[in-house]
Amino acid sequence: MAMFVLVVDTSIMNVSISAVVEDIGTTVSGVQGAIALEALVSAAFILIGGKVGDLIGRKRAYVIGLLCYATGAIAMTLAQSLVPIILFWALVGGIGASLLLPAMQSLIHGNFEGAAQTRVYALVGASAAIAAAVGPLIGGVITTFLSWRVSFLLEAVIIVVVLSGIRLVHDVPYTGPRRIDLVGALLSVVGMGGVVIGILVWQEGGEAVAALIAVGLVGLGGLAYWLVRRKRSGKPTLIDPALFRSKLFKLGITGQLLQQIALGGTMIVLPIYLQMVLGYNALLAGLSIAPLSLSMFAVAMLVGRKAGARRPANLILWGFVLLAVGLLILIPIVPRADSGWWLFGPLVVAGTGLGLLVSQLNNYTLSPISNERVSEAAGVNSAAGSFGLSFGLAFAGAIMLATLSLTFTGLSNSSQVLPPDEKEQVAQVLEEDAEIMSNEALDALLIEQPEEIADEIVRINTEARPIALQVALLIPLIAAVLGLVNGFRMRRQPDPKPNAAVEGMTLG
């Protein structure tokens, strides 16, 4: 139940963007930034969260993580502006996820053995897959017929139910070193945080973007250097750099990162397009995206059980091929689409590719790791996935809005209808306001304008948005192509040997 809430949370937010924007009077970029920030905080603190759980107790970390998540859900229920969403849902909720995921994994690993452990991991993984599949539909139905606030209130209720049975959970003591690598922890937060926050600041038109991204890259480089140096000194490290000696682990981590960039980029751009361009409510947006999530779920379950003697590297390669093909088909369709039905075929193809990846990547990445190191390796795997998701959400959303801004300006300046002294004003208004409006809402705003001026502004709005979506979809497409290259490298390596300790380990 805890895993279900963790995964369904972002799906609800994605399909409720237009309702949240309208209800609290904010912008699409603001809500999109909060979604990316939540994933970033989870990624930045997940390695630290695992160590905190070791020191204070895994069960206590699990409870604190649940309480943080409940705080975020309640804040969403009561929020009247973007500020509490950022503070409590993105920051506090993200920290909660960083505590919850490693603690959940350690508790399962310590409470079950052998076949029972495998079954529990599989159940938790299935819960995550089901949440990913039905999340857009659940969020769409509740938001359309009740309110987006009710969705988050129900999350809090589920967490209360989970906590009511917490006595059934037995803690797992930690017997390893209790010293914390504070410098490594700081560098990991600065590294991942600098890159994604730099992109979010760029999206909002802020300054010092290059400096923030540079700080992030220096932080990541400094982390790598620090870990190697500290390991040579025989001191505890945030993560053991020896993990990366395994080529299979490095290739798997890279595949995980690229898959999540593609998924994050697709899942932020399409809901924005469906709600802001086609004017869909949350239900129709959820139904339109459902072919992606449902095909991903179905293929992951089917292939996970019946992969047979097929090489995992081949399945991963075909996953990236299908993902790239689906996105490639989607890009030229966008300007012609007047309903979500146009997206059905490409999303099924892309979802089939994602399903192949979900069924194989986690086990491929963790199989070469010994049982003693699997929890640490899984933390790195989760961090890479969460960072990829936050990067995809932030970068694809930022590219979409930046392209929209440039296109508005270009089309306004080239217009033969708009008066010369009004072109700059029209471009500015479109940049600031039109991103949160359908054409119908824009018509209402222009009711006092002359008919030919109003029609021209709507035309500019209509032409600019598909271009912006097409450019934004290049981000997940590039990630899929890079994943394809990584897949060919996987094929040149020997297959990983099955490891019962990581069977079904799809946490995060």
Phi, psi and omega in degrees: 000321179295318180294322179300312180298318183301318184277321185289339185304308182291325178301317179298317181297319182299312184280352181255011186306309184296321180293319179295315180302313182291321187288320184254003175067045179243198182244161176300316181297327178295314179292317178299321178296321178296320179297314179294322182295321179298316178293323180295313181300318177300316181293316186294329186252000188292324178292320177292321180301322177296320180289322177300319177298323177299321187277320184263352183109132184294321180294318179296319178296322178298315180294316180298319178299317177297318180295321176297318179294321177296322177300316178297319180295318179293322177299321177295323180296326187256351190300137175243000178206177181285335186302307179296333177295316179293314185291312189262317181283312183282307186282302182294316178297320178296318176296321177301317178296322181293333175276321188291313186297307179295324180295318178300316181296316180294322180294319177294316183297326183270340183265344183228153180226156172057228184296325179296318178298317179300317181296320182292316176301319180296320179296316179293319176297319177296322177299318178296318181294318179296318179298319179296325182285315187262351181307310179299325180288315178299311179299319181296315181295310183295317181295320183288316187264342177236267178192151176299333179294326179296323179303314182286329174297320178294326174301314180298322179297316179299319179296322176299319178297316179299314182293333180293338179253020186294338178295340179286344183269124179263133182291156179242112183293150178257130184244005182275189180296143186254006176279146182251137175276084185294321180295316177299318178299315180296316181295323179295320179292314180297319183296302182291321181295317182300317182296307185288319179295324176301318179293319179295321178295319176300317179301323181274004178079020182280180182254175177061029180297310181300321180295318180297314180295320178297318177300318179298315180294319177296320178299317179293319177295319178296325178297314180300314180297316183296317182297317180295315181297316183291324178297318179296332179277357179075023180258156179299140179241157177302313171222150183279117180297343179296339177304325187278003173288337178282119179297322180297318180296315180297316179295321179294316178299318178297316177298318178300315180300312183291321177300316183287328174298315179296316180294314181298316180297317181293317186283350173261325185286314184296314177300321177299314181298312183297322184275323186267335182259308179277351177073024182287147170278180185298324181295311181294324176296316178297318178295323181291326180275342185306322178304326178293307185289321182290319178292324176299314180297311184297314182292319179299318180292318183292310184289326178301330182266331189234036178292332178061224183270006181295139180293131177303322181298323178292319179296319178295318179300313179294329176300313179292326176299309182294322177299314180295318180297316179300315179292323180295322176291324185294322188301310179287342180286328189310311183295339183265345186288126174245005174202166180293343181297331179297335184274350190305303184300306179301323181290326176295317178298311180296320179295323176298318177298314179297323178298319176298319180293315181298325183287340189240326193296317182298311181292323178300317184290319189265344183300321180286356184270139180292158181302325182292333185255001191293325180295317179296316179295322178295327176296317177297318179299315179295320179297318179297318179295316180293320178295318177299318179297313181294322178295315179298315178300312184290313189287315179296318178296319180294318179297319180300312183288325177293319178295321178300316180297312180296321181291318175305312182296314181297314181291325178294316182293329181271357182293137176266359183258318183291136176299141183306322184283353181252352186299313181296321180294317180297316179300318181294317180296318179297318179299319186277326190246322191292339180297342181252013185234145166280171178298326179296317179293324179293322176302317180296324180290332185261017188299333181269355179278154173304148188302317183292327176292314180299317180296322180293320179294319178296321178298315179299316179299318182293321181284326188288321189293315176299324178299315180298318180294319179300315180295318180296325180291346175294333181295304176297329179295316178298319178299320179294320179294317176297323175297325177297315177299317178297325178296322176296324177294323178298322183297334181279354180260154175294152180294142176290148177279138179304141180231113183300334183290339181245005180301123178074010183282085182247027182295123176079000000 
